[in-house]
Amino acid sequence: MVHDSLTKIVEGNLTYMPKRYDYFEHKADVGIIGIGTTLPEAFEQAAKAMFNLMYDVERVRPLEKIQVECEADSSEELFVEWLNALLAQANIHELALGEFQVKQIKGFQLLGCAKGERLDPQRHNVKTEVKGATYAMLKVEKEGEKYIVQCVVDV
C-alpha cells in the first residue's frame, strides 16, 4: 500500500510532503513438512527438514545427546513446541543436530531426544539460520496410512 504524502508541521502550519518510505511483501520464510507412518516419525522427519535448512544433517555425527520434553494444549501446538525446543537446545549447547527421536507422545506431552555434535561451520556446510517454528500454515493430520505435519519456520 502506497501513501501519497506525509503530514508535516512547519512553524504551526500543516504542510504535505511526499512520502519517502513504503512497505513490501517479504517471502523469506520456509514451509517444512514431515511425513511418517506414525505421528512420532512425522515429527522426527520435520525436525530433520528444519535442521537441514541450517546445515547438511547427513554430515552430523551422533556424538552428543540432548533430551527434550514438551507439553502443549493440542497436537499442532506440541509439534511447534518440539521444533522450538530442539532449536533452543541446539543453540544453548552449540550443537549441530542430525538425528531425532520422539520416544513417546502421550496426550499432548512429548518425550524425545536428538543427537549431534559441536557445530563446525565448514564441515557441516552451514546454510541459513532458522529462528523458530511458527503457527503459520500449521497442520498435523493423518491422511490414509500416513501422518503429515507441517508449519512455516522463520529464517
C-alpha positions as a Python dict, from the first residue, in 0.01 Angstrom:
ca = {
    (1, 'M'): (0, 0, 0),
    (2, 'V'): (149, 333, -105),
    (3, 'H'): (69, 654, 79),
    (4, 'D'): (85, 970, -135),
    (5, 'S'): (201, 1208, 131),
    (6, 'L'): (305, 1272, 489),
    (7, 'T'): (174, 1545, 713),
    (8, 'K'): (443, 1778, 846),
    (9, 'I'): (405, 2060, 1092),
    (10, 'V'): (620, 2359, 997),
    (11, 'E'): (607, 2653, 1240),
    (12, 'G'): (249, 2577, 1337),
    (13, 'N'): (119, 2519, 983),
    (14, 'L'): (32, 2182, 832),
    (15, 'T'): (200, 2105, 501),
    (16, 'Y'): (209, 1791, 292),
    (17, 'M'): (537, 1637, 183),
    (18, 'P'): (598, 1345, -50),
    (19, 'K'): (633, 1020, 145),
    (20, 'R'): (982, 869, 138),
    (21, 'Y'): (910, 520, 269),
    (22, 'D'): (687, 226, 181),
    (23, 'Y'): (616, -138, 260),
    (24, 'F'): (664, -454, 57),
    (25, 'E'): (583, -823, 89),
    (26, 'H'): (871, -1041, 204),
    (27, 'K'): (858, -1414, 143),
    (28, 'A'): (1173, -1520, 329),
    (29, 'D'): (1018, -1788, 547),
    (30, 'V'): (1014, -2156, 454),
    (31, 'G'): (750, -2425, 497),
    (32, 'I'): (860, -2766, 624),
    (33, 'I'): (676, -3096, 604),
    (34, 'G'): (736, -3421, 789),
    (35, 'I'): (578, -3749, 675),
    (36, 'G'): (572, -4074, 867),
    (37, 'T'): (382, -4394, 923),
    (38, 'T'): (339, -4279, 1285),
    (39, 'L'): (295, -3934, 1437),
    (40, 'P'): (633, -3954, 1616),
    (41, 'E'): (804, -4040, 1287),
    (42, 'A'): (641, -3741, 1116),
    (43, 'F'): (764, -3513, 1399),
    (44, 'E'): (1116, -3659, 1359),
    (45, 'Q'): (1117, -3605, 981),
    (46, 'A'): (1001, -3245, 1019),
    (47, 'A'): (1284, -3182, 1266),
    (48, 'K'): (1529, -3323, 1014),
    (49, 'A'): (1382, -3095, 744),
    (50, 'M'): (1415, -2789, 969),
    (51, 'F'): (1775, -2858, 1071),
    (52, 'N'): (1870, -2945, 713),
    (53, 'L'): (1781, -2586, 621),
    (54, 'M'): (2064, -2477, 851),
    (55, 'Y'): (2330, -2732, 751),
    (56, 'D'): (2373, -3076, 596),
    (57, 'V'): (2229, -3307, 861),
    (58, 'E'): (2384, -3606, 684),
    (59, 'R'): (2729, -3474, 782),
    (60, 'V'): (2644, -3460, 1155),
    (61, 'R'): (2788, -3734, 1373),
    (62, 'P'): (2576, -3852, 1670),
    (63, 'L'): (2837, -3781, 1939),
    (64, 'E'): (2624, -3595, 2195),
    (65, 'K'): (2266, -3647, 2305),
    (66, 'I'): (2010, -3398, 2435),
    (67, 'Q'): (1674, -3475, 2595),
    (68, 'V'): (1360, -3284, 2502),
    (69, 'E'): (1032, -3272, 2691),
    (70, 'C'): (736, -3069, 2566),
    (71, 'E'): (378, -3010, 2668),
    (72, 'A'): (101, -2827, 2484),
    (73, 'D'): (-276, -2795, 2451),
    (74, 'S'): (-304, -2967, 2111),
    (75, 'S'): (-109, -3185, 1869),
    (76, 'E'): (-45, -2881, 1650),
    (77, 'E'): (99, -2680, 1937),
    (78, 'L'): (301, -2981, 2050),
    (79, 'F'): (460, -3002, 1705),
    (80, 'V'): (569, -2637, 1719),
    (81, 'E'): (693, -2681, 2078),
    (82, 'W'): (901, -2984, 1973),
    (83, 'L'): (1071, -2793, 1694),
    (84, 'N'): (1137, -2484, 1906),
    (85, 'A'): (1268, -2691, 2198),
    (86, 'L'): (1515, -2859, 1962),
    (87, 'L'): (1629, -2521, 1829),
    (88, 'A'): (1672, -2387, 2182),
    (89, 'Q'): (1876, -2688, 2295),
    (90, 'A'): (2093, -2677, 1983),
    (91, 'N'): (2166, -2308, 2045),
    (92, 'I'): (2228, -2346, 2418),
    (93, 'H'): (2473, -2633, 2367),
    (94, 'E'): (2616, -2504, 2034),
    (95, 'L'): (2528, -2831, 1864),
    (96, 'A'): (2453, -2937, 1511),
    (97, 'L'): (2173, -3191, 1545),
    (98, 'G'): (2120, -3463, 1287),
    (99, 'E'): (1927, -3750, 1449),
    (100, 'F'): (1588, -3705, 1611),
    (101, 'Q'): (1376, -3946, 1812),
    (102, 'V'): (1031, -3896, 1960),
    (103, 'K'): (1021, -4166, 2225),
    (104, 'Q'): (666, -4103, 2337),
    (105, 'I'): (366, -3884, 2270),
    (106, 'K'): (109, -3926, 2544),
    (107, 'G'): (-186, -3693, 2512),
    (108, 'F'): (-21, -3361, 2442),
    (109, 'Q'): (308, -3442, 2611),
    (110, 'L'): (620, -3542, 2422),
    (111, 'L'): (940, -3707, 2535),
    (112, 'G'): (1221, -3721, 2284),
    (113, 'C'): (1588, -3673, 2217),
    (114, 'A'): (1829, -3564, 1950),
    (115, 'K'): (2190, -3646, 1871),
    (116, 'G'): (2459, -3438, 1717),
    (117, 'E'): (2797, -3278, 1769),
    (118, 'R'): (2959, -2939, 1814),
    (119, 'L'): (2878, -2719, 1519),
    (120, 'D'): (3164, -2695, 1269),
    (121, 'P'): (3058, -2438, 1004),
    (122, 'Q'): (3295, -2575, 739),
    (123, 'R'): (3234, -2946, 787),
    (124, 'H'): (2858, -2911, 831),
    (125, 'N'): (2818, -2674, 533),
    (126, 'V'): (2624, -2406, 722),
    (127, 'K'): (2341, -2263, 510),
    (128, 'T'): (2090, -2035, 685),
    (129, 'E'): (1969, -1967, 1038),
    (130, 'V'): (1625, -2085, 1146),
    (131, 'K'): (1495, -1855, 1419),
    (132, 'G'): (1189, -2057, 1512),
    (133, 'A'): (889, -2264, 1413),
    (134, 'T'): (567, -2066, 1373),
    (135, 'Y'): (195, -2136, 1372),
    (136, 'A'): (164, -2026, 1009),
    (137, 'M'): (19, -2298, 783),
    (138, 'L'): (34, -2535, 1081),
    (139, 'K'): (-107, -2883, 1018),
    (140, 'V'): (-96, -3218, 1198),
    (141, 'E'): (-308, -3475, 1015),
    (142, 'K'): (-346, -3839, 934),
    (143, 'E'): (-403, -3895, 564),
    (144, 'G'): (-472, -4257, 484),
    (145, 'E'): (-188, -4464, 624),
    (146, 'K'): (50, -4174, 686),
    (147, 'Y'): (83, -3877, 917),
    (148, 'I'): (170, -3536, 776),
    (149, 'V'): (290, -3244, 986),
    (150, 'Q'): (382, -2904, 855),
    (151, 'C'): (450, -2544, 955),
    (152, 'V'): (641, -2238, 846),
    (153, 'V'): (979, -2168, 1003),
    (154, 'D'): (1117, -1818, 1043),
    (155, 'V'): (1455, -1784, 868),
}
